[in-house]
Amino acid sequence: MAKKIIWTSEINMEDWKEFLEEEYPKIKDKNEQYDLVRDYIIRNLEDERQNLNIPTNGRILMIADLGLWDGRRSGYMIIDKRNINAILTNYYEGETEYYSDGWNIKGVWKHHDGTNYYEFREIREGKHIDNLLNRLYCGKPVNRKMINYYTKSIAPQVNAVYGW
């Protein structure tokens, strides 16, 4: 399956030309137009949170590949809210994108130091994931088999919402 965008903060003003002409025909200042589009896109994030208001049995694990000023690091964050829409709470200045690759739900956050890549997975009930978390924290290799043992994809639920 090809990459399917859930939400992106990327703004290509050419894509919004018709919208601006229809909704704001009197506003010609480029900075004002940009601000209007940015505000509209951010409001759409709330719509996506409603679309993905899907309860989960387990907490969400965000597996991270971080681009920092001093190089790349691995990491993780556990999202305690047991709902898929909790993955959409992190909006940063810069470019943010959430998408499905067909198998997993991922995020890309570009910032002044580099680019962070995330994968969001539901922690399987009854699994003690300390071994996985320790490996992620210490930057030790983690393979797909290990990730699948401790977690499961949330992509099937998300893909169903959008008909993918």
C-alpha positions as a printed Julia matrix, in Angstrom:
164×3 Matrix{Float64}:
   0.0    0.0    0.0
   1.21   3.49  -0.79
   1.72   6.1    1.89
  -1.64   7.57   2.97
  -1.59  10.92   4.75
  -3.74  11.25   7.86
  -2.72  14.86   8.56
   0.12  17.16   7.58
   1.09  20.68   8.55
   2.92  21.16   5.25
   1.65  24.2    3.4
   1.97  24.53  -0.35
   0.19  27.82  -1.06
  -0.47  26.82  -4.66
  -2.69  24.0   -3.37
  -4.75  26.5   -1.39
  -5.23  29.11  -4.1
  -8.82  28.1   -4.95
  -9.79  27.85  -1.29
  -8.5   31.37  -0.6
 -10.23  32.8   -3.67
 -13.56  31.26  -2.61
 -13.43  31.82   1.14
 -11.35  35.0    1.44
 -11.52  36.83  -1.92
 -10.67  40.23  -0.43
  -7.49  39.13   1.31
  -4.55  39.54  -1.05
  -1.66  39.9    1.41
   0.48  36.75   1.14
   1.31  36.69   4.86
  -2.35  36.95   5.83
  -3.24  34.21   3.35
  -0.53  31.97   4.78
  -1.8   32.56   8.32
  -5.36  31.71   7.26
  -4.25  28.45   5.65
  -2.06  27.52   8.63
  -4.94  28.16  11.05
  -7.3   26.1    8.89
  -4.86  23.18   8.77
  -4.38  23.27  12.55
  -8.17  23.27  13.06
  -8.33  20.21  10.81
  -6.1   18.4   13.27
  -9.03  18.42  15.7
 -11.22  16.8   13.02
  -8.66  14.01  12.68
  -8.61  13.55  16.44
 -12.37  13.0   16.26
 -11.97  10.59  13.33
  -9.43   8.56  15.3
 -11.38   8.51  18.56
 -10.83   4.76  18.79
 -10.31   3.15  22.21
  -7.47   0.63  22.61
  -6.96  -2.1   25.19
  -3.32  -1.21  25.7
  -1.3    1.95  25.95
   0.35   3.38  22.85
   4.1    3.04  22.38
   5.78   5.7   20.26
   9.07   4.31  18.94
  11.37   7.15  18.0
  14.32   7.72  15.69
  15.37  11.23  16.69
  17.4   13.68  14.67
  19.24  15.79  17.22
  21.89  18.47  16.9
  24.55  15.92  17.84
  23.32  13.05  15.68
  20.6   10.4   15.6
  19.29   8.66  18.71
  16.61   6.07  19.37
  14.0    6.46  22.04
  10.41   5.92  22.99
   7.45   7.43  24.79
   4.51   5.61  26.32
   1.2    7.38  25.77
  -1.03   6.42  28.69
  -4.29   7.5   27.1
  -5.83   4.34  25.65
  -7.11   5.92  22.48
  -5.59   6.13  19.01
  -6.33   9.84  18.79
  -3.69  10.4   21.49
  -1.0   10.08  18.82
  -2.21  13.36  17.29
  -1.55  15.47  20.36
   2.0   16.38  19.43
   2.04  19.3   17.04
   5.31  21.17  16.82
   6.33  24.25  14.95
   7.91  23.02  11.79
   6.58  20.34   9.5
   4.53  17.53  11.01
   2.98  14.59   9.22
   1.05  11.5   10.3
   0.48   8.68   7.84
  -0.22   5.0    7.28
   2.24   2.94   5.29
  -0.38   0.19   5.17
   1.15  -1.8    8.03
   1.89   0.87  10.65
   0.99   4.4   11.64
   3.97   6.72  11.5
   4.89  10.32  12.11
   7.56  12.63  10.75
   8.41  15.84  12.58
  10.92  18.19  11.0
  12.55  20.76  13.23
  15.57  23.06  13.34
  17.97  20.27  14.37
  16.79  17.6   11.96
  13.95  15.16  11.43
  12.31  12.8   13.91
  10.63   9.59  12.73
   8.02   7.83  14.83
   6.05   4.61  14.74
   2.95   4.24  16.91
   1.98   0.78  18.22
  -0.41  -0.58  20.84
   1.27  -2.42  23.7
  -0.09  -5.96  23.93
  -1.98  -6.76  27.11
  -0.02  -8.83  29.6
   3.36  -8.1   28.03
   6.11  -6.68  30.22
   7.98  -4.52  27.76
  10.95  -3.48  29.88
  13.37  -5.43  27.67
  12.13  -3.65  24.54
  12.14  -0.23  26.23
  15.65  -0.74  27.56
  16.94  -1.66  24.1
  15.25   1.4   22.56
  16.59   3.69  25.28
  20.14   2.36  25.01
  20.17   2.45  21.21
  20.57  -1.32  20.92
  19.24  -3.09  17.82
  15.53  -3.89  17.82
  14.04  -6.04  15.09
  10.49  -6.29  13.76
   9.95  -9.67  15.44
  10.64  -8.13  18.85
   8.41  -5.13  18.16
   5.59  -7.45  17.03
   5.99  -9.63  20.13
   5.43  -6.73  22.55
   3.12  -4.54  20.47
   0.57  -4.65  17.69
  -0.17  -2.33  14.84
  -2.95   0.24  15.1
  -3.01   0.59  11.31
  -5.97  -1.77  10.76
  -8.25   0.48  12.86
  -6.93   3.69  11.28
  -7.05   2.32   7.73
 -10.68   1.25   8.31
 -11.66   4.82   9.3
 -10.37   6.2    6.02
 -11.33   3.25   3.82
  -7.75   2.33   2.92
